[in-house]
Amino acid sequence: MAHGEMSRRENRQAAVAAATTGPWRTAAGVGAVVGATSLAIDAVVEDWSLSMLAGPAGWALFFFFLVGTVGGSLRRDTGDRRLRRWAAEHPWQSALPAAGALLVLNMLAQTVLGDAGLFGAFFLSLLPAGILLAVAGVVGSVKQARRKG
């Protein structure tokens, strides 16, 4: 391993640490507003049952992680400078922890609150996690390209 290269374990640790630099309070507010709005719409349109909470919970989780991850990659004022530089150089790796957390938590919400089984909840959660990964990765890549150019 040459000087300056990081091991796989160090890359994973840096990705998780980079994920903590996002505006998570703002993300929690946005997620709560989106989840409450979705729940209000579902309360008017659907039958009342526990399973009507699964959709709003999924929306709330998606927007929570979206705002936290993308906001963290766009922030300039917080966190360790070396950590920000690593996240800017590795936009896709720094988006992976949030996408993985969304996958697991949304799968849990779909299983516990909804009518989906384990495999159904997994496949229902793949799309939002993939979209989050794509959006956060593209935003980070564009920021990296603009920074170099």
C-alpha positions as CSV (number, residue, x, y, z in Angstrom):
1,M,0.0,0.0,0.0
2,A,1.5,3.3,-1.1
3,H,1.6,6.4,1.0
4,G,-1.8,8.2,1.0
5,E,-3.8,5.1,0.1
6,M,-6.4,3.9,2.6
7,S,-7.4,0.3,3.3
8,R,-11.0,-0.9,2.7
9,R,-11.7,-0.6,6.4
10,E,-10.4,3.0,6.6
11,N,-12.5,3.8,3.5
12,R,-15.7,2.4,5.2
13,Q,-14.9,4.4,8.4
14,A,-14.4,7.6,6.4
15,A,-17.6,7.0,4.5
16,V,-19.6,6.6,7.8
17,A,-17.8,9.6,9.3
18,A,-18.6,11.7,6.2
19,A,-22.3,10.8,6.5
20,T,-22.4,12.4,9.9
21,T,-21.6,15.8,8.6
22,G,-25.0,16.4,7.1
23,P,-27.6,18.9,8.4
24,W,-29.5,16.2,10.3
25,R,-31.8,18.5,12.3
26,T,-33.0,20.1,9.1
27,A,-33.3,16.7,7.5
28,A,-35.4,15.5,10.5
29,G,-37.7,18.5,10.1
30,V,-38.1,17.9,6.3
31,G,-38.7,14.2,6.9
32,A,-41.4,14.9,9.6
33,V,-43.2,17.4,7.3
34,V,-43.2,15.1,4.3
35,G,-44.3,12.1,6.5
36,A,-47.0,14.1,8.1
37,T,-48.3,15.4,4.8
38,S,-48.3,11.9,3.3
39,L,-50.1,10.6,6.4
40,A,-52.7,13.3,6.1
41,I,-53.3,12.4,2.4
42,D,-53.5,8.7,3.2
43,A,-56.0,9.4,6.1
44,V,-58.3,11.1,3.6
45,V,-57.9,8.6,0.8
46,E,-57.3,5.2,2.4
47,D,-58.9,2.9,4.9
48,W,-57.8,3.4,8.5
49,S,-55.4,0.7,9.6
50,L,-51.8,0.2,10.8
51,S,-50.6,-0.5,7.3
52,M,-51.4,3.1,6.2
53,L,-48.4,4.2,8.2
54,A,-45.9,2.3,6.1
55,G,-46.0,4.6,3.1
56,P,-45.6,7.8,5.1
57,A,-42.8,6.3,7.1
58,G,-41.0,5.4,3.9
59,W,-41.4,8.9,2.5
60,A,-40.2,10.4,5.7
61,L,-37.2,8.2,5.8
62,F,-36.4,8.9,2.2
63,F,-36.5,12.7,2.5
64,F,-34.6,12.5,5.9
65,F,-31.7,10.7,4.3
66,L,-31.9,12.7,1.0
67,V,-31.7,16.1,2.8
68,G,-29.1,14.9,5.2
69,T,-26.8,13.3,2.6
70,V,-27.1,15.8,-0.1
71,G,-26.9,18.7,2.3
72,G,-23.8,17.2,3.9
73,S,-22.1,17.0,0.6
74,L,-22.9,20.6,-0.3
75,R,-22.0,22.1,3.1
76,R,-18.7,23.9,3.4
77,D,-18.7,25.2,7.0
78,T,-18.7,22.1,9.2
79,G,-16.7,19.1,10.0
80,D,-13.1,18.1,9.6
81,R,-11.4,19.5,6.5
82,R,-9.7,16.2,5.6
83,L,-13.1,14.4,5.9
84,R,-14.8,16.9,3.6
85,R,-12.0,16.5,1.1
86,W,-12.2,12.7,1.2
87,A,-16.0,12.9,0.8
88,A,-15.6,15.3,-2.2
89,E,-13.1,12.9,-3.8
90,H,-15.3,9.8,-3.2
91,P,-18.9,11.0,-3.7
92,W,-20.3,7.5,-4.4
93,Q,-18.6,5.9,-1.4
94,S,-19.8,8.7,0.9
95,A,-23.4,8.2,-0.2
96,L,-23.4,4.4,0.5
97,P,-24.0,4.6,4.3
98,A,-27.1,6.7,3.9
99,A,-28.4,4.5,1.1
100,G,-27.7,1.3,3.2
101,A,-29.4,2.8,6.2
102,L,-32.4,3.8,4.2
103,L,-32.6,0.3,2.7
104,V,-32.6,-1.3,6.2
105,L,-34.9,1.2,8.0
106,N,-37.4,1.3,5.1
107,M,-37.4,-2.5,4.9
108,L,-38.1,-2.6,8.7
109,A,-40.9,0.0,8.4
110,Q,-42.5,-1.9,5.5
111,T,-42.3,-5.2,7.4
112,V,-43.5,-3.9,10.7
113,L,-46.0,-1.3,9.7
114,G,-47.1,-2.6,6.3
115,D,-48.4,-5.7,4.9
116,A,-45.2,-6.7,3.1
117,G,-43.2,-9.8,4.0
118,L,-39.4,-9.7,4.3
119,F,-38.6,-10.2,0.6
120,G,-41.4,-7.9,-0.5
121,A,-40.2,-5.2,1.9
122,F,-36.6,-5.7,0.6
123,F,-37.7,-5.2,-3.0
124,L,-39.9,-2.2,-2.0
125,S,-36.9,-0.6,-0.3
126,L,-34.4,-1.1,-3.1
127,L,-35.9,1.6,-5.3
128,P,-35.8,4.5,-2.8
129,A,-32.3,3.4,-1.7
130,G,-31.1,3.3,-5.3
131,I,-32.6,6.7,-6.0
132,L,-30.9,8.2,-2.9
133,L,-27.6,6.7,-3.9
134,A,-27.9,8.0,-7.5
135,V,-29.0,11.5,-6.5
136,A,-26.3,11.8,-3.8
137,G,-23.6,10.4,-6.0
138,V,-24.5,12.6,-8.9
139,V,-24.6,15.7,-6.7
140,G,-21.2,14.8,-5.2
141,S,-19.8,14.1,-8.7
142,V,-21.0,17.4,-10.1
143,K,-19.6,19.2,-7.1
144,Q,-16.3,17.4,-7.6
145,A,-16.2,18.3,-11.3
146,R,-17.0,21.9,-10.7
147,R,-14.3,22.1,-8.0
148,K,-11.7,20.7,-10.4
149,G,-12.8,22.9,-13.3
